[in-house]
Amino acid sequence: MDYTKIKEAAQAYLPAMTKFLRDLIAIPSESCEEEGVVKRTIAEMEALGFDKAEIDPEGNALGWMGTGEKIIAFDGHIDTVGIGNIANWEHDPYQGYETDDIIYGRGGSDQEGGVVSAVYGAKIMKDLDLIPEGYKILVVASVQEEDCDGLCWQYIHKEDGITPEFVVSTEPTDGGIYRGHRGRMEIRVDVHGVSCHGSAPERGDNAIYKMADILQDVRALNENTATDADEIKGLVKMLDPKYNPEHYEDARFLGRGTITASQIFYTSPSRCAVADSCAVSLDRRMTAGETWDSCLEEIRNLPACKKYAKDVTVSMYMYDRPAWTGLKYETECYFPTWINKETAAHVQALADAHKALFGEERIGSPTAMDKRRRPLIDKWTFSTNGVSIQGRYGIPCVGFGPGAESQAHALYAAVPMNYHPENSTGDVTVYRAGKTDTKFAND
């Protein structure tokens, strides 16, 4: 494979890529409102000569190159979060600007730059005949990730019937190669009480007071150590082989789990009455060794939850917001942890391509990167569509996204020819929290 030609092709497409990215940035594309950027992406795919470009019923853009039976996929979510108060922006988030070093605007990094790179990476593969025999390339510009990461791939895998050999996530990695991340859950705790007039609160049962006790226990769960003296063992315990003998090393790689209260709600007849219900939302980040069952039971077993057990309900949120197409694909708000083996064939395909294109030294901030060799093989701190791709379904996934390093699309173009399936060794997963078990699950 001629890596010089790949880099030359990538450089030649830079003006077209820049225009494409700035077009995407200029189109507002919050979750469930991605129609404009999806259609603009399909138009780019068609103009570049993709063999097929289509929109599935959920609204994901799917672009195909090649005719083989096996699939290598590149995924990037096309939706963004909102802009908040536009007055707080130094420049218009949709018009943006560009310099020799950056393209500025909402979604440029997270994550439309990755979509643009993947689209042009596939074009270079076609130009230079880099699609291996028996394979085809799928580029996915996915929707609703910011709202419900992985929902798009639940649909793509279960309803579109697509199972790639492996998936490259183009989420930002600052040019590193990422092989996993922590999972997360959105948990709700409801507490019931009895209302009465505020002039005689002893006649009622204040739900807010009960919740106050529970929240202190939740805080302790996040902040405590895990010594014998701690009644509530902190989540840091999962880094200890005593509490997590099979996966403590994986947990140390990913980082400890966390929990925090993110929202609070109540009902009361008036400001002069005792509250008769209170509820909170909990953001729970999961490390290796933690499962959806263990996390829910952990809350139920908190001292305050056990004290008020008959009045406490611990549950998981459901997501049912319609896509821009109108499709409603309901799922629980559970996003499993996953980690690859560093030696997995699909991880090494990216590492080998990176070395061939960019050498063994990182390209980026000298203060941060000068002591790191190879490409940096690491993990995300946030959650990605990998929660479904590999976390739910065990489809191998690996991350490489535009960041401080340039020409991500050059690396994408070189990946398929560096993939050696004969080096695969069965299940590449070190740990994944796995599927769900509710009647709402799409598994």
ZIKAFEN-V725100 format. One line per field, one symbol per residue. ss: DSSP state (H for helix, E for strand, - for the rest). Layout:
ss->???
//
This chain:
ss->--HHHHHHHHHH-HHHHHHHHHHHHH---E----HHHHHHHHHHHHH----EEEE-----EEEEEE---EEEEEEEE--E-----HHH--------EE----EE---HHHHHHHHHHHHHHHHHHHH-------EEEEEEEE--------HHHHHHHH-------EEEE-------EEEEE-EEEEEEEEEE-E--EHHHHHH-E-HHHHHHHHHHHHHHHHH-----------HHHHH--------HHHHHHH---EEEEEEEEEE-----E---EEEEEEEEEE-----HHHHHHHHH--HHHHH-HHHEEEEE-EE-----------EE-EE--EEE----HHHHHHHHHHHHHH--E----HHHH---E---EEEE-----HHHH-------EEE--------HHHHHHHHHHH--HHH-----EEEE-----------
//
